Amino acid sequence: MRKHTAAALALACAALFSAGAHAQAVKTQNGILVDSAGMTLYTFDKDSAGKSACVDACAKAWPPAMATGDAKPMGDLTVITRPDGSKQWAYKNKPLYLFAKDTKPGDKTGDNFKEIWHVVKP
């Protein structure tokens, strides 16, 4: 019985860690919004207030800035619910994203991409 309880506890901890590992805190650095690793955050012109239009292949190229389920809004930073039910950070209710081609903190290679993706300058 103890063996099963320990295994279940380990599995639950692994799931919790995995969910937390994908959530990013949002902060301002050098005049732009970045995640906790210093990676640039972007908005998408095709999103509407509080709703993400970037799913499937789009979300692979532009990963959402995920928030934990208990994340709380802070000033202009809000939390929206994605179509799959997960939580995503937003700035002034516009969902926030990373860009897969940004490889290191400070990269802004997605700024004005196709004139619909923009660095967030609070």
Salt bridges, closest charged atoms under 4 A:
ASP45 OD2 - HIS118 NE2 2.98
ASP107 OD1 - LYS104 NZ 2.94
